[in-house]
Amino acid sequence: MVIRKAELTHVAGVTTKELPDTGLPEIAFAGRSNVGKSSLINTLLMRKSLARTSSTPGKTQTMNFYTINDDVCLVDLPGYGYANVKEDFRRSWGPMIEKYLRTSRDLRAVFLLIDIRRTPNEDDSLMYEWIINSGHTPVIIVTKKDKIKRSQIKKALLTIKNALRVTDETEMFLFSALDRSGRDEIMNKIDEIAGIKEEAGL
């Protein structure tokens, strides 16, 4: 997919009564706070700061919908698992995300982000199960590949697979925002899921 236009088109918070109806295929991104969702989205969209990044975990407290070329929508879900976020927000995130996963007519897939340096915890496992129970096949994106030695990658991937009890149908992609490795493979997967064909001559 050639990115001709990318913009933040909808924002939904815990007080939003109705989720946005984009009418487009939606790909959602879930993950622990500070796992690198905003950095991934910026890299995918070839934008420096369309999705706001922060070194403070738990900063994103809304569902942000980014529309690409009026063809597909990437949905950045609130990060989970950060204890210092106010408890009322934390209690509200779960039902909001679960409602979206279970009721969205446009949701086509959920990409679950896992930091390659971290063993998936109970929250990650719960989200993985939520995705499956909502009728979707999770796609795992293992972020921050550049943070460990190349010789450690195979072991780290095995740890993630075992912790999440990943099925054979679950695809996994390695990604680094630093050198953009994995970006093209992930975009090709998005094209496949959304039914977007490569433009001739581009």
MDAnalysis code that builds the backbone (N, CA, C; Angstrom):
import MDAnalysis as mda
import numpy as np

u = mda.Universe.empty(606, n_residues=202, atom_resindex=np.repeat(np.arange(202), 3), trajectory=True)
u.add_TopologyAttr("name", ["N", "CA", "C"] * 202)
u.add_TopologyAttr("resid", np.arange(1, 203))
u.add_TopologyAttr("resname", ["MET", "VAL", "ILE", "ARG", "LYS", "ALA", "GLU", "LEU", "THR", "HIS", "VAL", "ALA", "GLY", "VAL", "THR", "THR", "LYS", "GLU", "LEU", "PRO", "ASP", "THR", "GLY", "LEU", "PRO", "GLU", "ILE", "ALA", "PHE", "ALA", "GLY", "ARG", "SER", "ASN", "VAL", "GLY", "LYS", "SER", "SER", "LEU", "ILE", "ASN", "THR", "LEU", "LEU", "MET", "ARG", "LYS", "SER", "LEU", "ALA", "ARG", "THR", "SER", "SER", "THR", "PRO", "GLY", "LYS", "THR", "GLN", "THR", "MET", "ASN", "PHE", "TYR", "THR", "ILE", "ASN", "ASP", "ASP", "VAL", "CYS", "LEU", "VAL", "ASP", "LEU", "PRO", "GLY", "TYR", "GLY", "TYR", "ALA", "ASN", "VAL", "LYS", "GLU", "ASP", "PHE", "ARG", "ARG", "SER", "TRP", "GLY", "PRO", "MET", "ILE", "GLU", "LYS", "TYR", "LEU", "ARG", "THR", "SER", "ARG", "ASP", "LEU", "ARG", "ALA", "VAL", "PHE", "LEU", "LEU", "ILE", "ASP", "ILE", "ARG", "ARG", "THR", "PRO", "ASN", "GLU", "ASP", "ASP", "SER", "LEU", "MET", "TYR", "GLU", "TRP", "ILE", "ILE", "ASN", "SER", "GLY", "HIS", "THR", "PRO", "VAL", "ILE", "ILE", "VAL", "THR", "LYS", "LYS", "ASP", "LYS", "ILE", "LYS", "ARG", "SER", "GLN", "ILE", "LYS", "LYS", "ALA", "LEU", "LEU", "THR", "ILE", "LYS", "ASN", "ALA", "LEU", "ARG", "VAL", "THR", "ASP", "GLU", "THR", "GLU", "MET", "PHE", "LEU", "PHE", "SER", "ALA", "LEU", "ASP", "ARG", "SER", "GLY", "ARG", "ASP", "GLU", "ILE", "MET", "ASN", "LYS", "ILE", "ASP", "GLU", "ILE", "ALA", "GLY", "ILE", "LYS", "GLU", "GLU", "ALA", "GLY", "LEU"])
u.atoms.positions = np.array([
    [0.836, -1.188, 0.000],
    [0.000, 0.000, 0.000],
    [0.877, 1.246, 0.000],
    [0.589, 2.141, -0.899],
    [1.269, 3.431, -0.920],
    [0.459, 4.403, -0.060],
    [1.104, 5.008, 0.926],
    [0.398, 5.917, 1.835],
    [0.259, 7.287, 1.177],
    [-0.933, 7.582, 0.703],
    [-1.197, 8.890, 0.101],
    [-1.773, 9.865, 1.124],
    [-2.556, 9.337, 2.048],
    [-3.185, 10.184, 3.066],
    [-3.361, 9.371, 4.335],
    [-3.024, 9.962, 5.459],
    [-3.211, 9.305, 6.751],
    [-3.596, 10.373, 7.764],
    [-4.682, 10.136, 8.487],
    [-5.141, 11.139, 9.449],
    [-5.906, 10.490, 10.595],
    [-5.869, 11.173, 11.744],
    [-6.664, 10.767, 12.901],
    [-8.089, 11.242, 12.655],
    [-9.022, 10.295, 12.526],
    [-10.383, 10.656, 12.138],
    [-11.416, 10.502, 13.256],
    [-11.145, 9.618, 14.239],
    [-12.097, 9.409, 15.330],
    [-11.331, 9.130, 16.624],
    [-11.914, 9.584, 17.730],
    [-11.374, 9.306, 19.057],
    [-12.539, 8.861, 19.940],
    [-12.362, 7.747, 20.641],
    [-13.416, 7.252, 21.539],
    [-12.822, 7.014, 22.922],
    [-13.489, 7.536, 23.941],
    [-13.043, 7.353, 25.316],
    [-14.025, 6.516, 26.103],
    [-13.736, 6.344, 27.383],
    [-14.578, 5.489, 28.218],
    [-15.984, 6.060, 28.396],
    [-16.157, 7.361, 28.148],
    [-17.484, 7.967, 28.284],
    [-18.228, 8.035, 26.951],
    [-17.577, 7.590, 25.877],
    [-18.216, 7.609, 24.564],
    [-19.342, 6.579, 24.524],
    [-20.546, 7.015, 24.193],
    [-21.694, 6.120, 24.216],
    [-21.694, 5.165, 23.025],
    [-21.363, 5.675, 21.853],
    [-21.367, 4.851, 20.647],
    [-19.979, 4.852, 20.018],
    [-19.494, 3.666, 19.666],
    [-18.206, 3.574, 18.998],
    [-18.329, 4.106, 17.577],
    [-17.269, 4.689, 17.038],
    [-17.322, 5.234, 15.677],
    [-17.687, 4.163, 14.654],
    [-18.468, 4.551, 13.674],
    [-18.818, 3.675, 12.562],
    [-18.055, 4.179, 11.342],
    [-16.879, 3.621, 11.108],
    [-16.016, 4.131, 10.037],
    [-16.457, 3.641, 8.662],
    [-17.117, 2.488, 8.628],
    [-17.507, 1.925, 7.348],
    [-16.345, 1.374, 6.552],
    [-15.178, 1.264, 7.219],
    [-13.968, 0.760, 6.564],
    [-13.456, -0.470, 7.302],
    [-12.684, -1.319, 6.635],
    [-12.033, -2.418, 7.354],
    [-11.135, -1.836, 8.449],
    [-11.247, -2.381, 9.665],
    [-10.458, -1.874, 10.789],
    [-9.475, -2.931, 11.282],
    [-8.262, -2.481, 11.554],
    [-7.227, -3.323, 12.151],
    [-6.882, -2.705, 13.493],
    [-7.087, -3.438, 14.582],
    [-6.837, -2.900, 15.922],
    [-5.462, -3.333, 16.429],
    [-4.856, -2.455, 17.244],
    [-3.546, -2.725, 17.837],
    [-3.683, -2.677, 19.351],
    [-3.386, -3.800, 19.998],
    [-3.491, -3.902, 21.452],
    [-2.119, -4.227, 22.029],
    [-1.923, -3.874, 23.296],
    [-0.651, -4.199, 23.932],
    [-0.482, -3.506, 25.261],
    [0.490, -3.993, 26.006],
    [0.823, -3.432, 27.298],
    [1.271, -1.971, 27.148],
    [1.058, -1.168, 28.161],
    [1.519, 0.216, 28.137],
    [3.016, 0.271, 27.835],
    [3.392, 1.187, 26.954],
    [4.785, 1.422, 26.593],
    [5.384, 0.296, 25.743],
    [4.519, -0.476, 25.091],
    [5.020, -1.555, 24.239],
    [5.451, -1.038, 22.870],
    [5.027, 0.181, 22.522],
    [5.447, 0.781, 21.258],
    [4.365, 0.843, 20.199],
    [3.082, 0.890, 20.608],
    [1.994, 0.939, 19.627],
    [2.031, 2.213, 18.784],
    [2.217, 3.355, 19.443],
    [2.231, 4.623, 18.707],
    [3.423, 4.694, 17.753],
    [4.574, 4.207, 18.198],
    [5.756, 4.201, 17.335],
    [5.530, 3.298, 16.127],
    [4.878, 2.161, 16.351],
    [4.571, 1.250, 15.251],
    [3.648, 1.925, 14.244],
    [2.581, 2.550, 14.734],
    [1.620, 3.179, 13.830],
    [2.272, 4.306, 13.035],
    [3.090, 5.108, 13.701],
    [3.795, 6.174, 12.983],
    [4.691, 5.603, 11.890],
    [5.358, 4.506, 12.187],
    [6.244, 3.884, 11.206],
    [5.441, 3.303, 10.046],
    [4.354, 2.634, 10.352],
    [3.513, 2.068, 9.297],
    [2.973, 3.156, 8.378],
    [2.591, 4.288, 8.964],
    [1.980, 5.371, 8.207],
    [3.004, 6.340, 7.625],
    [4.284, 6.081, 7.905],
    [5.377, 6.943, 7.416],
    [5.196, 8.386, 7.887],
    [4.800, 8.521, 9.151],
    [4.638, 9.835, 9.765],
    [5.460, 9.874, 11.049],
    [5.998, 11.027, 11.381],
    [6.853, 11.128, 12.567],
    [6.055, 11.203, 13.864],
    [4.927, 11.890, 13.838],
    [4.234, 12.114, 15.108],
    [2.718, 12.176, 14.962],
    [2.160, 11.451, 13.999],
    [0.710, 11.427, 13.882],
    [0.106, 10.780, 15.123],
    [0.664, 9.630, 15.497],
    [0.288, 9.007, 16.772],
    [1.271, 9.494, 17.817],
    [0.775, 10.084, 18.883],
    [1.653, 10.674, 19.888],
    [2.342, 9.607, 20.721],
    [3.652, 9.697, 20.774],
    [4.426, 8.768, 21.589],
    [4.799, 9.442, 22.901],
    [5.040, 8.624, 23.912],
    [5.405, 9.157, 25.218],
    [6.245, 8.133, 25.958],
    [7.181, 8.626, 26.766],
    [7.981, 7.728, 27.599],
    [7.226, 7.355, 28.876],
    [6.059, 7.984, 29.074],
    [5.251, 7.711, 30.259],
    [4.218, 6.643, 29.945],
    [4.316, 5.450, 30.543],
    [3.332, 4.394, 30.283],
    [1.934, 4.836, 30.677],
    [0.935, 4.342, 29.939],
    [-0.451, 4.647, 30.271],
    [-0.927, 5.987, 29.765],
    [-0.151, 6.629, 28.894],
    [-0.502, 7.963, 28.414],
    [-1.736, 7.946, 27.516],
    [-1.822, 6.926, 26.642],
    [-2.972, 6.826, 25.749],
    [-4.160, 6.237, 26.500],
    [-5.225, 7.018, 26.630],
    [-6.396, 6.581, 27.380],
    [-7.658, 6.611, 26.527],
    [-7.465, 6.630, 25.206],
    [-8.590, 6.627, 24.282],
    [-8.318, 5.628, 23.162],
    [-9.374, 5.274, 22.439],
    [-9.228, 4.504, 21.211],
    [-9.090, 5.502, 20.072],
    [-7.976, 5.457, 19.375],
    [-7.703, 6.413, 18.304],
    [-7.771, 5.716, 16.945],
    [-8.578, 6.275, 16.051],
    [-8.813, 5.680, 14.736],
    [-8.061, 6.483, 13.671],
    [-7.132, 5.817, 12.986],
    [-6.325, 6.462, 11.945],
    [-6.734, 5.897, 10.588],
    [-7.226, 6.771, 9.718],
    [-7.698, 6.344, 8.408],
    [-6.606, 6.529, 7.360],
    [-6.389, 5.472, 6.566],
    [-5.371, 5.505, 5.513],
    [-6.059, 5.489, 4.155],
    [-5.789, 6.512, 3.345],
    [-6.256, 6.572, 1.950],
    [-7.764, 6.348, 1.810],
    [-8.516, 6.558, 2.890],
    [-9.961, 6.277, 2.884],
    [-10.247, 4.812, 2.540],
    [-9.265, 3.933, 2.804],
    [-9.384, 2.514, 2.455],
    [-9.430, 1.591, 3.673],
    [-8.711, 1.950, 4.727],
    [-8.592, 1.089, 5.902],
    [-8.341, 1.966, 7.122],
    [-8.727, 1.471, 8.288],
    [-8.575, 2.236, 9.522],
    [-7.755, 1.435, 10.527],
    [-6.700, 2.042, 11.063],
    [-5.904, 1.438, 12.123],
    [-6.391, 1.985, 13.453],
    [-6.663, 1.104, 14.402],
    [-7.248, 1.515, 15.682],
    [-6.249, 1.242, 16.802],
    [-5.793, 2.315, 17.436],
    [-4.841, 2.228, 18.546],
    [-5.639, 2.121, 19.844],
    [-5.632, 0.930, 20.450],
    [-6.353, 0.714, 21.700],
    [-5.529, 1.192, 22.887],
    [-6.167, 1.596, 23.994],
    [-5.410, 2.031, 25.180],
    [-4.497, 0.926, 25.690],
    [-3.302, 1.320, 26.106],
    [-2.387, 0.349, 26.696],
    [-2.912, -0.133, 28.034],
    [-2.586, -1.362, 28.382],
    [-3.077, -1.931, 29.634],
    [-1.913, -2.302, 30.543],
    [-2.223, -2.508, 31.804],
    [-1.247, -3.081, 32.725],
    [-0.355, -2.090, 33.452],
    [-0.659, -0.781, 33.391],
    [0.190, 0.171, 34.108],
    [-0.491, 0.603, 35.397],
    [0.120, 0.268, 36.512],
    [-0.535, 0.396, 37.824],
    [-0.815, 1.833, 38.229],
    [-0.012, 2.796, 37.769],
    [-0.162, 4.165, 38.240],
    [-1.290, 4.948, 37.563],
    [-1.906, 4.349, 36.542],
    [-3.063, 4.998, 35.941],
    [-4.232, 4.890, 36.915],
    [-5.038, 5.942, 37.001],
    [-6.135, 5.965, 37.954],
    [-7.024, 4.726, 37.803],
    [-7.430, 4.185, 38.942],
    [-8.145, 2.913, 38.967],
    [-9.455, 2.967, 38.181],
    [-10.156, 4.100, 38.197],
    [-11.427, 4.166, 37.483],
    [-11.226, 4.044, 35.986],
    [-10.107, 4.624, 35.482],
    [-9.798, 4.466, 34.060],
    [-9.476, 3.010, 33.757],
    [-8.687, 2.373, 34.616],
    [-8.283, 0.990, 34.378],
    [-9.482, 0.057, 34.344],
    [-10.446, 0.284, 35.243],
    [-11.635, -0.559, 35.280],
    [-12.487, -0.361, 34.030],
    [-12.441, 0.836, 33.461],
    [-13.273, 1.140, 32.304],
    [-12.670, 0.632, 30.995],
    [-11.350, 0.568, 30.930],
    [-10.708, 0.154, 29.679],
    [-11.137, -1.228, 29.247],
    [-11.127, -2.183, 30.197],
    [-11.454, -3.562, 29.858],
    [-12.803, -3.686, 29.168],
    [-13.893, -3.201, 29.790],
    [-15.212, -3.278, 29.149],
    [-15.257, -2.543, 27.811],
    [-14.574, -1.385, 27.712],
    [-14.600, -0.631, 26.463],
    [-13.940, -1.421, 25.335],
    [-12.769, -1.996, 25.618],
    [-12.055, -2.759, 24.602],
    [-12.826, -4.032, 24.259],
    [-13.368, -4.699, 25.285],
    [-14.108, -5.927, 25.030],
    [-15.354, -5.645, 24.195],
    [-16.042, -4.552, 24.477],
    [-17.214, -4.172, 23.687],
    [-16.825, -3.971, 22.236],
    [-15.707, -3.307, 22.023],
    [-15.257, -3.063, 20.651],
    [-14.939, -4.387, 19.948],
    [-14.190, -5.258, 20.618],
    [-13.803, -6.528, 20.013],
    [-15.023, -7.380, 19.674],
    [-16.026, -7.324, 20.523],
    [-17.178, -8.201, 20.346],
    [-18.261, -7.631, 19.431],
    [-18.346, -6.304, 19.325],
    [-19.493, -5.722, 18.618],
    [-19.159, -4.987, 17.330],
    [-17.891, -4.656, 17.098],
    [-17.567, -3.884, 15.894],
    [-17.875, -4.681, 14.633],
    [-18.609, -4.065, 13.728],
    [-18.932, -4.716, 12.454],
    [-17.781, -4.601, 11.461],
    [-16.873, -3.672, 11.715],
    [-15.813, -3.402, 10.745],
    [-14.465, -3.999, 11.131],
    [-14.351, -4.488, 12.359],
    [-13.070, -5.029, 12.819],
    [-12.722, -6.304, 12.053],
    [-11.546, -6.312, 11.430],
    [-11.110, -7.457, 10.633],
    [-10.040, -8.278, 11.327],
    [-9.223, -7.645, 12.162],
    [-8.130, -8.373, 12.831],
    [-7.619, -7.549, 14.003],
    [-6.997, -8.248, 14.954],
    [-6.370, -7.579, 16.098],
    [-4.913, -7.988, 16.158],
    [-4.038, -6.996, 16.131],
    [-2.607, -7.223, 16.257],
    [-2.228, -7.001, 17.720],
    [-1.645, -7.999, 18.333],
    [-1.224, -7.908, 19.729],
    [0.275, -7.669, 19.774],
    [0.678, -6.556, 20.390],
    [2.099, -6.191, 20.471],
    [2.711, -6.710, 21.755],
    [3.885, -7.313, 21.628],
    [4.632, -7.833, 22.763],
    [6.065, -7.329, 22.675],
    [6.569, -6.745, 23.752],
    [7.962, -6.290, 23.834],
    [8.874, -7.520, 23.875],
    [9.825, -7.593, 22.957],
    [10.683, -8.767, 22.860],
    [11.499, -9.001, 24.126],
    [11.659, -7.968, 24.943],
    [12.458, -8.094, 26.172],
    [11.644, -8.585, 27.361],
    [10.320, -8.657, 27.200],
    [9.447, -8.966, 28.329],
    [8.725, -10.300, 28.117],
    [8.708, -11.126, 29.129],
    [7.885, -12.328, 29.076],
    [6.425, -11.914, 29.197],
    [5.551, -12.348, 28.287],
    [4.133, -11.984, 28.388],
    [3.565, -12.305, 29.764],
    [2.811, -11.342, 30.309],
    [2.246, -11.532, 31.643],
    [0.767, -11.905, 31.560],
    [0.096, -11.887, 32.703],
    [-1.310, -12.294, 32.755],
    [-2.184, -11.397, 31.885],
    [-1.896, -10.091, 31.863],
    [-2.673, -9.168, 31.039],
    [-2.530, -9.499, 29.556],
    [-1.307, -9.819, 29.134],
    [-1.079, -10.184, 27.736],
    [-1.841, -11.457, 27.376],
    [-1.783, -12.435, 28.266],
    [-2.492, -13.701, 28.021],
    [-3.996, -13.485, 27.962],
    [-4.510, -12.621, 28.856],
    [-5.938, -12.319, 28.860],
    [-6.353, -11.661, 27.547],
    [-5.548, -10.711, 27.073],
    [-5.872, -10.045, 25.815],
    [-5.830, -11.035, 24.650],
    [-4.841, -11.910, 24.652],
    [-4.740, -12.930, 23.604],
    [-6.005, -13.804, 23.595],
    [-6.463, -14.194, 24.782],
    [-7.661, -15.020, 24.879],
    [-8.909, -14.238, 24.474],
    [-8.958, -12.958, 24.849],
    [-10.080, -12.109, 24.462],
    [-10.215, -12.068, 22.943],
    [-9.075, -11.886, 22.278],
    [-9.076, -11.785, 20.819],
    [-9.657, -13.056, 20.205],
    [-9.186, -14.196, 20.684],
    [-9.660, -15.481, 20.171],
    [-11.146, -15.680, 20.476],
    [-11.540, -15.389, 21.720],
    [-12.935, -15.586, 22.126],
    [-13.891, -14.628, 21.419],
    [-13.341, -13.548, 20.882],
    [-14.161, -12.592, 20.139],
    [-14.285, -12.985, 18.675],
    [-13.678, -14.111, 18.318],
    [-13.819, -14.623, 16.958],
    [-12.751, -14.175, 15.992],
    [-11.657, -13.623, 16.525],
    [-10.582, -13.140, 15.657],
    [-9.317, -13.979, 15.848],
    [-8.520, -14.070, 14.795],
    [-7.230, -14.740, 14.894],
    [-6.174, -13.697, 15.208],
    [-5.518, -13.777, 16.357],
    [-4.524, -12.749, 16.712],
    [-3.327, -12.775, 15.757],
    [-2.792, -11.609, 15.515],
    [-1.510, -11.468, 14.828],
    [-0.552, -10.860, 15.846],
    [0.553, -11.516, 16.117],
    [1.497, -11.035, 17.125],
    [2.578, -10.194, 16.462],
    [2.795, -8.985, 16.980],
    [3.917, -8.165, 16.548],
    [4.880, -8.039, 17.718],
    [6.062, -8.559, 17.538],
    [7.087, -8.520, 18.579],
    [7.926, -7.265, 18.359],
    [7.781, -6.297, 19.254],
    [8.401, -4.983, 19.074],
    [9.792, -4.900, 19.718],
    [10.479, -3.818, 19.364],
    [11.772, -3.446, 19.957],
    [12.838, -4.521, 19.719],
    [12.796, -5.070, 18.516],
    [13.758, -6.103, 18.126],
    [15.199, -5.635, 18.295],
    [15.412, -4.327, 18.120],
    [16.771, -3.779, 18.181],
    [17.320, -3.703, 19.604],
    [16.476, -3.978, 20.595],
    [16.892, -3.834, 21.993],
    [17.639, -5.058, 22.531],
    [17.661, -6.153, 21.771],
    [18.407, -7.326, 22.226],
    [19.358, -7.777, 21.126],
    [20.286, -8.626, 21.478],
    [21.248, -9.136, 20.507],
    [20.558, -10.095, 19.542],
    [21.070, -10.144, 18.326],
    [20.481, -11.021, 17.319],
    [20.470, -12.482, 17.783],
    [21.501, -12.864, 18.505],
    [21.604, -14.251, 18.970],
    [20.544, -14.601, 20.020],
    [19.895, -13.579, 20.605],
    [18.898, -13.810, 21.645],
    [17.468, -13.856, 21.103],
    [17.293, -13.509, 19.834],
    [15.953, -13.369, 19.268],
    [15.187, -14.689, 19.255],
    [15.818, -15.754, 18.801],
    [15.135, -17.044, 18.701],
    [14.597, -17.501, 20.058],
    [15.416, -17.362, 21.100],
    [14.995, -17.753, 22.442],
    [13.854, -16.870, 22.938],
    [13.948, -15.564, 22.651],
    [12.896, -14.635, 23.083],
    [11.558, -14.966, 22.418],
    [11.588, -15.304, 21.142],
    [10.359, -15.659, 20.428],
    [9.738, -16.934, 20.991],
    [10.582, -17.889, 21.322],
    [10.082, -19.138, 21.904],
    [9.432, -18.887, 23.258],
    [10.032, -17.992, 24.049],
    [9.462, -17.634, 25.355],
    [8.081, -17.017, 25.185],
    [7.937, -16.133, 24.206],
    [6.656, -15.481, 23.951],
    [5.616, -16.497, 23.505],
    [5.996, -17.373, 22.598],
    [5.060, -18.403, 22.109],
    [4.568, -19.298, 23.242],
    [5.501, -19.714, 24.080],
    [5.137, -20.616, 25.181],
    [4.256, -19.914, 26.214],
    [4.584, -18.657, 26.518],
    [3.826, -17.921, 27.533],
    [2.389, -17.669, 27.094],
    [2.195, -17.372, 25.804],
    [0.856, -17.085, 25.286],
    [0.129, -18.336, 24.811],
    [0.881, -19.444, 24.726],
    [0.317, -20.684, 24.167],
    [-0.208, -20.426, 22.762],
    [0.672, -19.858, 21.964],
    [0.328, -19.474, 20.601],
    [-0.024, -20.708, 19.768],
    [-1.091, -20.595, 18.983],
    [-1.499, -21.695, 18.111],
    [-0.727, -21.635, 16.801],
    [-0.805, -22.707, 16.043],
    [-0.103, -22.767, 14.763],
    [-0.644, -21.750, 13.763],
    [-1.888, -21.333, 13.945],
    [-2.502, -20.384, 13.015],
    [-2.066, -18.938, 13.271],
    [-1.482, -18.687, 14.411],
    [-1.125, -17.316, 14.775],
    [0.172, -16.890, 14.096],
    [0.107, -15.812, 13.332],
    [1.297, -15.278, 12.669],
    [2.040, -14.337, 13.618],
    [3.372, -14.296, 13.482],
    [4.200, -13.421, 14.301],
    [5.137, -12.629, 13.403],
    [5.268, -11.329, 13.713],
    [6.155, -10.454, 12.960],
    [7.121, -9.774, 13.925],
    [8.376, -9.710, 13.541],
    [9.380, -8.961, 14.299],
    [9.411, -7.533, 13.789],
    [9.524, -6.571, 14.728],
    [9.477, -5.165, 14.309],
    [10.437, -4.316, 15.130],
    [11.024, -3.332, 14.459],
    [11.842, -2.316, 15.126],
    [11.507, -0.953, 14.539],
    [11.107, -0.021, 15.396],
    [10.836, 1.344, 14.934],
    [12.126, 2.062, 14.577],
    [13.240, 1.596, 15.121],
    [14.525, 2.256, 14.892],
    [14.962, 2.144, 13.438],
    [14.910, 0.934, 12.888],
    [15.351, 0.744, 11.507],
    [14.207, 0.349, 10.573],
    [12.990, 0.366, 11.100],
    [11.775, 0.068, 10.334],
    [11.730, -1.378, 9.827],
    [12.543, -2.244, 10.368],
    [12.497, -3.636, 9.938],
    [11.175, -4.256, 10.361],
    [10.575, -4.994, 9.459],
    [9.272, -5.595, 9.691],
    [8.122, -4.756, 9.180],
    [8.389, -3.504, 8.856],
    [7.313, -2.597, 8.438],
    [6.611, -3.083, 7.167],
    [7.380, -3.446, 6.159],
    [6.783, -3.855, 4.884],
    [5.968, -5.141, 5.044],
    [6.471, -6.079, 5.836],
    [5.768, -7.332, 6.041],
    [4.427, -7.096, 6.745],
    [4.433, -6.203, 7.738],
    [3.192, -5.892, 8.460],
    [2.200, -5.179, 7.553],
    [2.689, -4.244, 6.735],
    [1.802, -3.541, 5.810],
    [1.211, -4.502, 4.777],
    [2.004, -5.462, 4.327],
    [1.475, -6.457, 3.387],
    [0.364, -7.278, 4.031],
    [0.535, -7.572, 5.323],
    [-0.504, -8.317, 6.050],
    [-1.768, -7.480, 6.168],
    [-1.618, -6.193, 6.440],
    [-2.769, -5.291, 6.521],
    [-3.486, -5.243, 5.171],
    [-2.721, -5.133, 4.088],
    [-3.314, -5.136, 2.745],
    [-4.120, -6.416, 2.522],
    [-3.540, -7.537, 2.922],
    [-4.197, -8.834, 2.736],
    [-5.512, -8.901, 3.514],
    [-5.466, -8.480, 4.772],
    [-6.654, -8.544, 5.623],
    [-7.747, -7.604, 5.113],
    [-7.333, -6.403, 4.692],
    [-8.304, -5.381, 4.268],
    [-8.731, -5.557, 2.806],
    [-8.090, -6.485, 2.100],
    [-8.453, -6.710, 0.702],
    [-7.978, -5.612, -0.217],
    [-6.835, -5.007, 0.134],
    [-6.282, -3.918, -0.677],
    [-5.261, -4.501, -1.644],
    [-5.463, -4.266, -2.915],
    [-4.559, -4.773, -3.933],
    [-3.474, -3.751, -4.221],
    [-2.270, -4.264, -4.535],
    [-1.140, -3.379, -4.846],
    [-1.456, -2.572, -6.098],
    [-1.140, -1.280, -6.035],
    [-1.430, -0.412, -7.168],
    [-0.429, -0.643, -8.287],
    [-0.912, -0.770, -9.474],
    [-0.060, -1.055, -10.615],
    [0.937, 0.068, -10.850],
    [2.178, -0.333, -11.060],
    [3.196, 0.648, -11.401],
    [3.768, 1.385, -10.222],
    [3.364, 1.040, -8.978],
    [3.857, 1.741, -7.794],
    [4.631, 0.796, -6.915],
])
